[in-house]
């Protein structure tokens, strides 16, 4: 950030300098994509819609939804692995979430449930619940704000990768 603090600085950098700065972070293709993205943004401006962000090199659906909802208050979902886990448990979804049908279902839910007034806060809250409470192993259901709405909790099941995993409610504090 101190070397290339703005989109313009990054867009004007050469790929060798960017890769030198990226060194040690891994996923080197992301460093190249970051440079492409900066050049795109410098030339076209900062997008403020999901469709605009999807035109930026290296930006996918999740990033487009997250940035649009958090930075620009666009009422759109943002689906990452944490959101998939939370929604699959709350709605007791057994569809394979690695397949197109399952991904489509989760995105549909995310877009229907997003808070129209505070979409970024909603998306961040669901992601945070998935990261800290509704974890893959030993979820802390008793402290979950969604426990009263959660079908998996009500049935004593966790849905992970489309397979029901039974657990003892008393042991879920992990």
Backbone bond lengths (Angstrom), bond angles and torsions (degrees), N, CA, C in turn:
res aa  C-N    CA-C-N  psi(-1)  N-CA   C-N-CA  omega(-1)  CA-C   N-CA-C  phi
1 X - - - 1.454 - - 1.523 111.05 -
2 X 1.312 117.24 -35.23 1.462 118.04 -179.40 1.530 111.29 -74.02
3 X 1.318 117.17 -29.44 1.465 120.28 -178.61 1.526 111.82 -80.44
4 X 1.339 116.66 -41.34 1.464 121.95 -178.51 1.533 108.57 -131.44
5 X 1.329 118.17 75.20 1.463 120.54 -170.43 1.532 116.60 -76.18
6 X 1.326 118.74 -16.97 1.472 120.17 -176.82 1.521 110.32 -124.14
7 X 1.342 115.02 163.57 1.468 119.83 174.52 1.527 109.96 -55.93
8 X 1.332 116.06 -42.05 1.468 120.36 -178.31 1.524 110.74 -62.27
9 X 1.341 117.01 -45.07 1.464 120.09 178.83 1.522 110.75 -60.48
10 X 1.328 116.22 -45.59 1.460 120.14 179.65 1.526 110.77 -66.15
11 X 1.328 117.56 -44.92 1.462 121.30 -179.32 1.528 112.07 -59.98
12 X 1.324 117.05 -31.46 1.463 121.21 -179.02 1.529 113.29 -87.82
13 X 1.316 116.77 -6.20 1.470 120.35 179.52 1.526 109.76 -75.75
14 X 1.326 115.92 156.94 1.458 117.91 174.81 1.529 109.06 -93.23
15 X 1.302 114.94 158.23 1.466 120.60 -173.24 1.527 112.00 -60.03
16 X 1.328 118.12 -34.91 1.469 120.39 -179.86 1.529 111.47 -64.28
17 X 1.338 116.53 -40.33 1.462 120.11 177.94 1.528 111.06 -65.98
18 X 1.323 115.89 -42.53 1.474 119.73 179.16 1.524 109.79 -62.81
19 X 1.326 117.37 -44.15 1.459 120.29 -178.06 1.531 111.43 -67.73
20 X 1.325 116.89 -32.33 1.470 120.21 175.74 1.527 109.66 -64.73
21 X 1.331 116.55 -43.19 1.466 120.72 178.65 1.530 111.41 -68.34
22 X 1.325 116.40 -31.55 1.470 122.27 -178.72 1.533 111.18 -77.89
23 X 1.303 116.42 -17.10 1.461 121.60 -175.23 1.524 112.00 -49.32
24 X 1.324 115.09 132.59 1.451 121.69 179.12 1.522 114.06 92.93
25 X 1.323 117.01 -11.60 1.460 119.77 -179.27 1.527 112.47 -87.84
26 X 1.324 117.04 -16.26 1.459 119.75 -177.68 1.517 111.18 77.23
27 X 1.325 115.63 -178.40 1.468 121.85 179.68 1.526 110.85 44.59
28 X 1.312 116.41 59.24 1.464 121.55 -172.54 1.516 113.86 -62.04
29 X 1.333 116.72 -23.91 1.462 118.21 176.59 1.530 110.62 -64.22
30 X 1.338 116.56 -27.19 1.472 119.85 178.36 1.532 110.88 -68.27
31 X 1.314 117.64 -34.73 1.457 120.37 176.18 1.514 111.22 -62.45
32 X 1.322 116.06 -42.75 1.467 120.57 178.14 1.534 110.53 -66.06
33 X 1.342 116.37 -41.85 1.467 120.64 179.01 1.530 110.64 -64.45
34 X 1.318 116.48 -37.10 1.458 120.34 178.00 1.528 110.23 -60.87
35 X 1.315 116.46 -42.71 1.465 120.92 177.44 1.530 110.23 -63.26
36 X 1.330 117.25 -45.28 1.475 120.87 177.30 1.525 110.68 -60.29
37 X 1.322 116.63 -42.46 1.458 121.11 -179.62 1.524 110.83 -62.98
38 X 1.319 116.78 -43.56 1.464 120.52 179.81 1.523 110.70 -62.29
39 X 1.320 116.80 -41.45 1.467 120.25 177.95 1.526 110.54 -63.33
40 X 1.327 116.36 -41.98 1.465 120.81 179.19 1.530 110.14 -62.37
41 X 1.332 116.51 -48.43 1.464 121.12 -178.47 1.525 110.75 -64.56
42 X 1.315 117.25 -40.67 1.461 120.53 179.19 1.529 110.44 -61.97
43 X 1.316 116.52 -37.31 1.463 120.89 -178.64 1.527 112.62 -80.58
44 X 1.333 117.81 -35.46 1.462 121.88 -171.54 1.527 114.97 -111.20
45 X 1.302 117.75 -8.62 1.453 121.13 -176.97 1.529 111.14 90.28
46 X 1.320 115.68 165.71 1.454 121.44 -179.92 1.527 108.45 -77.65
47 X 1.318 117.80 120.87 1.469 119.73 179.27 1.531 110.51 -67.19
48 X 1.328 115.61 153.31 1.461 119.31 176.60 1.531 112.28 -128.47
49 X 1.343 115.75 17.27 1.460 121.10 177.32 1.521 108.80 -132.98
50 X 1.320 115.72 162.64 1.463 120.43 176.24 1.524 109.95 -60.82
51 X 1.328 117.36 -47.96 1.468 120.18 -179.85 1.522 111.67 -60.89
52 X 1.322 116.86 -37.78 1.462 120.43 177.50 1.518 111.47 -63.64
53 X 1.332 117.17 -44.06 1.463 120.55 179.68 1.524 111.73 -67.16
54 X 1.314 117.31 -32.61 1.472 119.94 179.95 1.532 112.20 -67.21
55 X 1.317 117.46 -15.70 1.471 121.35 176.81 1.531 112.04 -83.96
56 X 1.316 116.42 -15.05 1.464 120.81 -178.59 1.532 108.60 -77.05
57 X 1.334 118.13 128.45 1.462 120.49 179.75 1.526 112.21 -54.42
58 X 1.308 115.69 132.47 1.457 121.21 176.72 1.519 115.01 86.10
59 X 1.324 118.03 -3.28 1.464 121.29 -179.36 1.520 109.37 -98.50
60 X 1.324 115.62 125.91 1.457 121.65 178.06 1.518 111.23 -107.36
61 X 1.331 115.52 -171.32 1.465 121.14 -175.57 1.531 112.87 -58.90
62 X 1.332 116.05 -45.16 1.466 118.78 -177.85 1.533 111.01 -61.10
63 X 1.319 117.36 -51.76 1.463 120.57 -178.53 1.518 110.89 -62.52
64 X 1.325 117.15 -41.85 1.467 120.78 178.81 1.527 110.71 -60.02
65 X 1.323 116.83 -44.24 1.462 120.42 178.85 1.513 112.53 -67.96
66 X 1.325 115.92 -43.70 1.464 119.91 -178.45 1.527 111.13 -63.70
67 X 1.319 117.53 -50.67 1.468 120.48 -178.04 1.528 110.72 -64.97
68 X 1.326 116.86 -43.29 1.468 119.62 -179.07 1.518 111.72 -62.80
69 X 1.328 117.03 -42.27 1.462 119.80 -177.58 1.527 112.16 -75.59
70 X 1.315 117.45 -39.59 1.466 120.75 -175.91 1.533 111.30 -79.06
71 X 1.315 116.99 -48.05 1.467 120.01 -175.05 1.524 113.66 -84.20
72 X 1.345 116.77 -30.41 1.465 119.30 -172.94 1.526 113.78 -122.18
73 X 1.339 116.16 6.96 1.464 122.25 176.89 1.525 113.58 56.85
74 X 1.324 116.90 29.92 1.464 121.27 176.37 1.528 107.26 -75.69
75 X 1.333 118.01 126.24 1.465 120.20 -178.64 1.531 111.63 -74.88
76 X 1.312 114.50 83.61 1.460 121.45 -179.62 1.516 109.01 -140.28
77 X 1.325 115.51 153.14 1.452 119.92 178.41 1.517 111.74 -75.36
78 X 1.321 114.62 164.11 1.462 123.10 173.12 1.527 105.25 -139.32
79 X 1.303 116.67 112.65 1.468 120.64 -173.01 1.521 110.77 -113.29
80 X 1.333 114.95 116.41 1.461 121.42 170.47 1.527 107.20 -120.37
81 X 1.304 117.52 -172.43 1.458 121.33 -178.82 1.515 112.97 -61.27
82 X 1.329 116.97 -35.83 1.458 120.51 178.56 1.523 111.36 -64.99
83 X 1.315 116.66 -43.01 1.467 121.29 178.91 1.526 110.19 -64.23
84 X 1.323 116.57 -42.55 1.468 120.28 177.15 1.525 110.69 -56.98
85 X 1.323 116.94 -45.74 1.459 121.24 -178.78 1.524 111.23 -63.91
86 X 1.333 117.42 -46.94 1.470 121.22 -179.24 1.528 110.09 -60.86
87 X 1.315 117.06 -51.47 1.470 119.75 -177.46 1.527 111.98 -65.82
88 X 1.341 116.78 -37.49 1.467 118.15 -179.78 1.522 110.78 -64.89
89 X 1.326 117.74 -32.19 1.460 121.17 178.27 1.519 111.70 -80.16
90 X 1.323 116.78 -46.87 1.468 120.05 -178.35 1.528 110.75 -58.96
91 X 1.333 116.58 -41.51 1.461 120.87 -176.85 1.529 113.14 -100.79
92 X 1.331 117.06 6.56 1.460 124.05 179.14 1.537 111.06 49.03
93 X 1.320 114.04 54.91 1.464 121.44 -178.48 1.518 109.01 -86.48
94 X 1.310 116.19 126.67 1.463 119.62 178.53 1.522 112.25 -108.78
95 X 1.341 116.92 0.20 1.459 121.13 176.64 1.521 109.44 -63.67
96 X 1.323 117.14 141.75 1.458 121.85 179.23 1.526 109.44 -65.33
97 X 1.329 116.45 113.47 1.457 121.44 -175.48 1.525 112.98 -79.15
98 X 1.316 117.13 -3.52 1.461 119.77 175.06 1.529 111.08 -87.81
99 X 1.305 116.40 -9.83 1.473 121.78 -179.24 1.528 109.98 -98.99
100 X 1.325 115.72 161.45 1.462 122.34 -176.96 1.532 112.07 -54.91
101 X 1.328 117.34 -43.75 1.461 120.94 -178.45 1.526 111.26 -61.53
102 X 1.314 116.60 -45.93 1.458 120.81 179.97 1.515 112.76 -65.57
103 X 1.337 116.31 -44.39 1.468 120.00 178.21 1.523 110.33 -61.77
104 X 1.320 115.84 -42.12 1.466 120.41 179.47 1.521 111.94 -61.76
105 X 1.320 116.28 -39.83 1.459 120.68 178.94 1.529 111.27 -63.42
106 X 1.328 116.78 -45.58 1.465 120.27 179.79 1.528 110.56 -64.22
107 X 1.327 118.01 -42.99 1.465 120.42 178.01 1.521 110.85 -62.97
108 X 1.321 117.62 -39.41 1.471 121.77 178.14 1.528 109.47 -60.51
109 X 1.324 116.73 -47.57 1.461 120.61 177.64 1.529 111.20 -60.61
110 X 1.314 116.76 -46.17 1.467 120.90 -178.70 1.523 111.15 -59.05
111 X 1.316 116.54 -42.10 1.460 120.01 -179.29 1.526 112.87 -74.05
112 X 1.327 117.48 -29.59 1.467 120.64 178.13 1.525 111.86 -78.84
113 X 1.325 117.62 -33.71 1.460 121.51 -174.73 1.523 114.23 -88.93
114 X 1.320 117.86 -18.42 1.464 120.73 -174.64 1.529 110.81 -55.40
115 X 1.311 115.81 138.51 1.461 121.89 178.23 1.524 108.23 -69.87
116 X 1.329 116.55 124.21 1.460 120.57 -176.23 1.523 112.76 -70.13
117 X 1.333 117.07 -28.10 1.462 120.96 -179.65 1.527 112.43 -85.64
118 X 1.331 116.21 -36.51 1.467 121.20 -176.47 1.528 110.12 -132.71
119 X 1.322 116.89 65.46 1.473 119.44 -175.38 1.523 113.43 -64.59
120 X 1.317 117.70 -38.56 1.460 120.54 -179.56 1.516 111.97 -65.25
121 X 1.326 115.60 -42.98 1.460 119.78 178.99 1.523 110.72 -64.10
122 X 1.336 116.39 -41.23 1.464 120.66 178.04 1.529 110.54 -60.30
123 X 1.325 116.30 -51.01 1.466 120.10 -178.20 1.523 111.61 -60.94
124 X 1.325 116.59 -43.25 1.461 119.80 178.74 1.527 111.19 -64.49
125 X 1.326 117.32 -36.82 1.466 120.61 -179.93 1.523 110.91 -65.37
126 X 1.328 117.73 -44.46 1.468 120.08 179.79 1.529 110.00 -64.80
127 X 1.331 117.20 -42.02 1.467 120.03 177.93 1.527 110.81 -62.11
128 X 1.325 116.75 -41.06 1.468 121.35 -178.79 1.528 111.03 -67.14
129 X 1.330 117.46 -40.50 1.469 120.57 176.47 1.519 109.82 -59.18
130 X 1.325 116.51 -44.26 1.460 120.38 178.77 1.513 113.76 -65.66
131 X 1.311 116.70 -33.23 1.470 121.11 -178.00 1.521 112.55 -79.76
132 X 1.330 117.39 -31.76 1.462 119.30 -171.53 1.523 115.70 -115.53
133 X 1.324 118.41 -24.17 1.469 121.66 -175.78 1.527 111.35 -118.40
134 X 1.306 116.05 -53.81 1.473 122.27 -177.25 1.533 108.94 -90.49
135 X 1.324 114.31 59.58 1.459 121.52 -174.28 1.530 110.89 -77.63
136 X 1.329 117.20 161.97 1.467 119.57 -178.58 1.535 113.09 -58.43
137 X 1.299 116.83 -40.40 1.461 122.07 179.37 1.527 109.15 -117.88
138 X 1.304 116.58 139.82 1.465 122.65 176.41 1.532 113.77 51.78
139 X 1.320 117.90 57.68 1.469 119.03 178.13 1.525 110.60 -64.05
140 X 1.316 115.42 149.71 1.460 121.51 -179.07 1.532 108.54 -96.27
141 X 1.321 115.79 69.78 1.464 122.08 -173.70 1.524 113.20 -59.78
142 X 1.323 117.50 -34.93 1.454 120.25 -176.88 1.526 112.55 -63.69
143 X 1.326 118.02 -27.33 1.464 119.84 179.93 1.525 112.23 -100.23
144 X 1.315 117.52 6.21 1.468 120.93 -177.17 1.531 111.38 -79.88
145 X 1.324 117.38 129.03 1.464 119.87 178.25 1.530 112.66 -67.69
146 X 1.331 117.40 -12.33 1.458 121.23 179.52 1.530 112.88 -100.49
147 X 1.325 117.48 3.15 1.471 120.58 -175.42 1.522 112.15 -55.51
148 X 1.309 118.16 -38.84 1.458 121.63 -179.41 1.513 113.78 -67.73
149 X 1.335 116.19 -19.47 1.466 121.60 -179.83 1.528 112.17 -105.67
150 X 1.318 117.12 -4.13 1.462 121.51 -169.03 1.525 112.18 -88.05
151 X 1.330 115.73 115.94 1.457 121.12 179.55 1.522 111.61 -67.11
152 X 1.326 118.35 -37.06 1.465 120.84 179.39 1.521 110.46 -64.99
153 X 1.322 117.03 -41.31 1.468 121.30 177.84 1.529 109.71 -64.28
154 X 1.323 116.87 -44.57 1.465 121.23 -179.20 1.529 111.83 -61.45
155 X 1.326 116.47 -35.15 1.464 120.75 -178.60 1.524 113.21 -94.98
156 X 1.343 116.64 -0.42 1.459 119.79 -179.39 1.506 112.92 69.53
157 X 1.326 116.89 33.22 1.463 122.43 -179.32 1.519 110.14 -126.37
158 X 1.320 114.28 154.45 1.461 121.29 167.56 1.521 104.60 -119.75
159 X 1.319 117.43 135.89 1.457 120.08 175.32 1.526 107.20 -104.61
160 X 1.314 116.25 119.34 1.459 122.12 -179.71 1.512 107.66 -133.90
161 X 1.309 117.79 120.36 1.457 123.28 -179.83 1.522 111.64 55.99
162 X 1.333 116.60 35.09 1.453 120.25 175.59 1.520 114.42 79.95
163 X 1.336 119.12 -0.93 1.458 121.76 -178.42 1.519 109.54 -112.08
164 X 1.349 117.70 128.70 1.471 118.23 178.18 1.518 111.30 -70.95
165 X 1.307 116.25 131.62 1.455 122.26 174.57 1.521 106.86 -117.10
166 X 1.299 117.55 119.30 1.458 120.35 -179.38 1.522 109.35 -84.63
167 X 1.304 116.84 144.31 1.449 120.67 176.71 1.511 108.83 -146.07
168 X 1.289 116.05 158.49 1.450 123.34 179.33 1.524 107.29 -85.95
169 X 1.318 116.97 121.61 1.455 122.04 -177.61 1.534 111.23 -52.20
170 X 1.348 117.55 -40.82 1.460 119.78 -178.38 1.529 113.31 -65.33
171 X 1.313 117.12 -23.82 1.463 120.83 -178.43 1.519 113.15 -93.75
172 X 1.320 118.17 6.68 1.454 119.56 -172.04 1.528 114.11 -82.40
173 X 1.328 118.81 1.38 1.473 119.89 177.10 1.504 112.67 -74.37
174 X 1.328 117.61 -14.06 1.450 124.37 172.38 1.452 117.12 62.55
